[in-house]
Amino acid sequence: MTILVTGATGRVGRPVVDQLIKRGADVRVLTRDPSKAGFPAGVEVAQGDMLDIDALRAAFRGVRTLFLLNAVTGDEFTQALITLNVAREAGVERVVYQSVFEADRAVNVPHFAVKFGAERMLDQMGFSGTILRPSYFIDNELMIKDVIIGHGVYPMPIGSKGVAMVDARDIAEVAAIELVRRDRAPGKLPLETINLVGPDTLTGPQAAAIWSDLLGRSVAYGGDDPSGFEQTMASFLPKWTAYEMRLMAERYVSDGMIPEAGDVERLTRILGRPLHSYRDFAAAIVTATPTAA
């Protein structure tokens, strides 16, 4: 049977598609603009979005398993619940949902609270699902690399409690493994939650120290005050989004994103390999940036 992937053109969704193809799965993607998708041969492309009911219904025909990933938008909650309702209507009960780390705790951060709402629907409506809860993406550092390399400041206010940053490649591979496992299961599997974390839990000063070491010059931590971060984000994002990012950063500072006992070992076991590390990711950025030297 077919696996439907939403969010398939993004930094997690696209490698999920590649990982599924690698594992011999039949894959269909839902995308607004098929001409820009550029998926491998054999991937079915359904045009539409998660608020287009007719397109959703058509996309779910012949589907047994869903990968649900939707972007942080003002109508994210509606998109998620509509998609799950249409999936249920189509007889699809096998779902892998990308939530967020400690979605049940950071209730004042809109996209955390939204994802916890979708998690509750999966539970209360009897879906057979895996809930993936990734921490802060290592890949977010691509947005700030110019500040780090050009100005010698690590500007992300991640605080001093510690954040176990996770690589998008690890998220995508775990998602694909879970999708295939559920799709090929002979019957309904219980609902399960997996924390997706990195191998190292780093504070802001520790992240800055890694960059200092890789660059061979001092990189300072910009501090724990998220107000400057909000102002920077507001220069190129909608103000409501920048404010939400500030609320998220305040959670990093107050609580961190610290793995539970056994999280890293569980992921290593699922993947059959070590997790990608922050240092290796940062080193690759430095190597690829001519101005870093």
C-alpha positions as CSV (number, residue, x, y, z in Angstrom):
1,M,0.0,0.0,0.0
2,T,0.9,3.6,-0.5
3,I,2.4,6.0,2.1
4,L,1.3,9.7,1.8
5,V,3.9,12.3,2.7
6,T,2.9,15.9,3.5
7,G,5.4,18.7,3.9
8,A,7.4,16.7,1.3
9,T,9.5,19.6,-0.1
10,G,11.0,20.7,3.2
11,R,14.2,19.9,5.0
12,V,12.6,16.9,6.8
13,G,9.9,15.9,4.3
14,R,12.2,15.6,1.3
15,P,14.7,13.3,2.9
16,V,11.8,11.3,4.3
17,V,10.7,10.7,0.7
18,D,14.3,9.6,-0.2
19,Q,14.5,7.3,2.8
20,L,11.2,5.7,1.9
21,I,12.2,5.1,-1.7
22,K,15.4,3.6,-0.5
23,R,13.4,1.1,1.6
24,G,11.2,0.1,-1.3
25,A,8.0,1.9,-0.2
26,D,5.3,3.1,-2.5
27,V,5.2,6.9,-2.0
28,R,2.7,9.7,-2.8
29,V,3.4,13.3,-1.9
30,L,1.0,16.2,-1.4
31,T,2.3,19.5,-2.7
32,R,0.9,22.8,-3.9
33,D,3.1,23.0,-6.9
34,P,4.1,19.7,-8.5
35,S,6.3,21.5,-11.1
36,K,8.7,22.5,-8.4
37,A,8.8,19.2,-6.6
38,G,11.5,17.4,-8.5
39,F,10.9,14.0,-6.8
40,P,12.5,10.8,-8.0
41,A,10.8,8.6,-10.6
42,G,8.2,6.4,-9.1
43,V,6.9,9.0,-6.6
44,E,3.3,9.9,-7.2
45,V,2.6,13.6,-6.9
46,A,-0.9,14.8,-5.7
47,Q,-1.5,18.5,-6.1
48,G,-3.2,20.4,-3.3
49,D,-2.9,21.5,0.3
50,M,-4.2,20.5,3.7
51,L,-7.2,22.9,3.5
52,D,-8.3,21.7,0.0
53,I,-10.8,19.0,1.0
54,D,-11.3,17.6,-2.5
55,A,-7.6,17.4,-3.1
56,L,-7.0,15.7,0.3
57,R,-9.7,13.1,-0.4
58,A,-8.2,12.3,-3.7
59,A,-4.7,12.1,-2.2
60,F,-5.8,9.6,0.4
61,R,-7.3,7.1,-2.2
62,G,-5.3,3.9,-1.9
63,V,-3.2,5.1,1.0
64,R,-2.7,3.1,4.2
65,T,-0.1,5.2,6.1
66,L,0.3,9.0,6.5
67,F,3.4,11.1,7.4
68,L,1.9,14.3,8.8
69,L,4.2,17.3,8.8
70,N,2.8,20.8,8.6
71,A,4.5,24.1,8.7
72,V,4.3,26.7,11.5
73,T,1.5,28.9,10.2
74,G,-1.4,30.8,11.6
75,D,-3.7,28.0,10.6
76,E,-1.4,25.0,11.5
77,F,-3.9,23.5,14.0
78,T,-6.7,23.6,11.5
79,Q,-4.5,22.0,8.8
80,A,-3.5,19.2,11.1
81,L,-7.0,18.4,12.4
82,I,-8.6,18.6,8.9
83,T,-5.9,16.2,7.5
84,L,-6.4,13.7,10.3
85,N,-10.2,13.9,9.9
86,V,-10.0,13.2,6.2
87,A,-7.5,10.4,6.8
88,R,-9.9,8.8,9.3
89,E,-12.7,9.2,6.8
90,A,-10.6,7.4,4.2
91,G,-9.9,4.5,6.6
92,V,-6.3,5.5,7.2
93,E,-5.3,4.9,10.8
94,R,-1.5,4.4,10.5
95,V,0.2,7.7,11.1
96,V,3.6,9.1,11.9
97,Y,3.2,12.7,13.1
98,Q,6.0,15.2,13.5
99,S,5.3,17.1,16.7
100,V,7.9,18.9,18.9
101,F,9.9,18.1,22.0
102,E,7.9,18.5,25.2
103,A,4.8,19.7,23.3
104,D,2.8,19.0,26.4
105,R,4.8,21.4,28.6
106,A,5.5,24.5,26.5
107,V,1.8,25.4,26.4
108,N,2.4,29.1,25.9
109,V,4.3,28.6,22.6
110,P,1.7,28.4,19.9
111,H,3.2,25.8,17.6
112,F,4.0,23.6,20.6
113,A,0.5,23.8,21.9
114,V,-0.9,23.2,18.5
115,K,1.1,20.0,18.1
116,F,0.0,18.8,21.5
117,G,-3.6,19.3,20.3
118,A,-2.9,17.1,17.3
119,E,-1.3,14.5,19.5
120,R,-4.4,14.4,21.7
121,M,-6.5,13.8,18.5
122,L,-4.3,10.9,17.5
123,D,-4.8,9.4,21.0
124,Q,-8.5,10.1,21.5
125,M,-9.6,9.0,18.1
126,G,-7.7,5.7,18.1
127,F,-5.1,6.2,15.5
128,S,-2.2,3.7,15.3
129,G,0.6,6.3,15.4
130,T,4.1,7.2,16.1
131,I,4.5,10.7,17.5
132,L,8.0,12.1,16.8
133,R,9.1,14.9,19.1
134,P,12.2,16.5,17.7
135,S,14.2,19.1,19.7
136,Y,15.8,22.2,18.3
137,F,17.1,21.5,14.7
138,I,20.9,21.7,14.3
139,D,20.0,22.8,10.7
140,N,18.7,26.1,12.2
141,E,22.4,27.1,12.5
142,L,22.4,27.7,8.7
143,M,20.3,30.8,9.4
144,I,22.9,32.3,11.8
145,K,26.2,31.0,10.3
146,D,27.0,34.4,8.7
147,V,26.7,36.1,12.1
148,I,28.8,33.5,13.7
149,I,31.5,33.5,11.1
150,G,31.4,37.1,10.1
151,H,30.9,38.8,13.5
152,G,32.2,36.3,16.0
153,V,28.9,36.0,17.9
154,Y,26.7,33.0,18.5
155,P,23.4,34.8,18.5
156,M,20.8,32.1,19.3
157,P,19.6,32.5,22.9
158,I,19.5,28.8,23.8
159,G,20.4,29.4,27.5
160,S,22.5,27.6,30.0
161,K,20.3,24.6,30.8
162,G,21.2,22.7,27.7
163,V,19.6,21.8,24.3
164,A,20.1,18.4,22.7
165,M,20.0,19.7,19.1
166,V,19.0,17.1,16.5
167,D,20.0,16.8,12.8
168,A,17.2,16.8,10.3
169,R,18.7,13.7,8.6
170,D,18.2,11.8,11.8
171,I,14.6,12.9,12.1
172,A,13.9,11.9,8.5
173,E,15.4,8.5,8.8
174,V,13.6,7.7,12.0
175,A,10.4,8.9,10.4
176,A,10.9,6.6,7.4
177,I,11.8,3.6,9.6
178,E,8.6,4.1,11.6
179,L,6.4,4.7,8.5
180,V,7.6,1.4,6.9
181,R,7.2,-0.4,10.2
182,R,3.7,0.7,10.7
183,D,2.7,0.3,7.0
184,R,4.0,-3.3,6.8
185,A,2.6,-4.4,10.2
186,P,0.0,-7.1,9.9
187,G,-2.3,-5.3,12.4
188,K,-2.8,-2.2,14.4
189,L,0.2,-1.1,16.5
190,P,-0.1,0.9,19.7
191,L,0.4,4.7,19.9
192,E,4.1,5.5,20.6
193,T,6.1,8.6,21.3
194,I,9.8,9.0,20.4
195,N,11.9,11.9,21.5
196,L,14.3,13.0,18.7
197,V,17.4,14.5,20.2
198,G,21.1,14.9,19.4
199,P,24.0,13.1,21.1
200,D,25.2,16.2,22.9
201,T,23.3,18.6,25.2
202,L,24.8,22.0,24.7
203,T,24.4,25.4,26.4
204,G,24.8,28.7,24.5
205,P,28.4,29.2,25.8
206,Q,29.3,25.6,24.8
207,A,28.0,26.0,21.3
208,A,30.0,29.2,21.0
209,A,33.1,27.4,22.2
210,I,32.7,24.8,19.5
211,W,32.6,27.5,16.9
212,S,35.6,29.2,18.4
213,D,37.6,25.9,18.3
214,L,36.6,25.2,14.6
215,L,37.3,28.8,13.4
216,G,40.5,29.3,15.5
217,R,39.2,32.6,16.8
218,S,36.9,33.7,19.6
219,V,33.2,33.4,19.1
220,A,31.2,34.9,22.0
221,Y,27.7,33.8,23.2
222,G,25.2,36.6,22.6
223,G,23.4,36.0,25.9
224,D,20.1,34.7,27.1
225,D,17.9,37.8,26.4
226,P,15.5,36.8,23.5
227,S,14.3,40.4,22.8
228,G,17.2,41.0,20.3
229,F,16.5,37.7,18.7
230,E,12.8,38.7,18.2
231,Q,13.9,42.0,16.6
232,T,16.2,40.2,14.2
233,M,13.5,37.7,13.2
234,A,11.0,40.5,12.7
235,S,13.3,42.0,10.0
236,F,12.5,39.1,7.6
237,L,9.5,37.2,9.2
238,P,6.0,38.3,10.1
239,K,5.9,39.9,13.5
240,W,3.7,37.3,15.0
241,T,6.2,34.6,13.9
242,A,9.1,36.5,15.4
243,Y,7.2,36.8,18.6
244,E,6.5,33.1,18.6
245,M,10.2,32.4,18.1
246,R,10.9,34.6,21.1
247,L,8.5,32.6,23.2
248,M,10.2,29.4,22.1
249,A,13.7,30.9,22.9
250,E,12.4,31.9,26.4
251,R,11.6,28.2,26.9
252,Y,15.1,27.2,25.9
253,V,16.4,29.6,28.5
254,S,14.0,28.6,31.3
255,D,13.8,24.8,30.7
256,G,16.3,23.8,28.0
257,M,15.6,20.7,25.9
258,I,17.2,17.9,27.8
259,P,16.8,14.3,26.8
260,E,15.1,11.8,29.0
261,A,17.2,8.8,30.2
262,G,17.7,6.4,27.3
263,D,16.6,8.7,24.5
264,V,20.0,8.8,22.7
265,E,20.5,5.0,23.1
266,R,17.0,4.3,21.8
267,L,17.6,6.4,18.6
268,T,21.0,4.8,18.1
269,R,19.3,1.4,18.3
270,I,16.6,2.4,15.8
271,L,19.1,3.9,13.3
272,G,21.7,1.3,13.8
273,R,24.4,4.0,13.8
274,P,25.5,7.0,15.9
275,L,23.5,10.2,15.7
276,H,24.9,13.2,13.8
277,S,26.7,15.5,16.1
278,Y,26.6,19.3,16.4
279,R,30.3,19.6,16.1
280,D,30.4,17.7,12.8
281,F,27.6,19.8,11.4
282,A,29.3,23.0,12.3
283,A,32.6,21.7,10.9
284,A,31.0,21.0,7.6
285,I,29.7,24.6,7.5
286,V,33.1,26.0,8.3
287,T,34.7,23.8,5.6
288,A,32.2,24.9,3.0
289,T,32.5,28.6,3.8
290,P,35.5,30.3,2.1
291,T,35.3,33.3,4.4
292,A,35.6,31.2,7.5
293,A,39.4,30.9,7.4
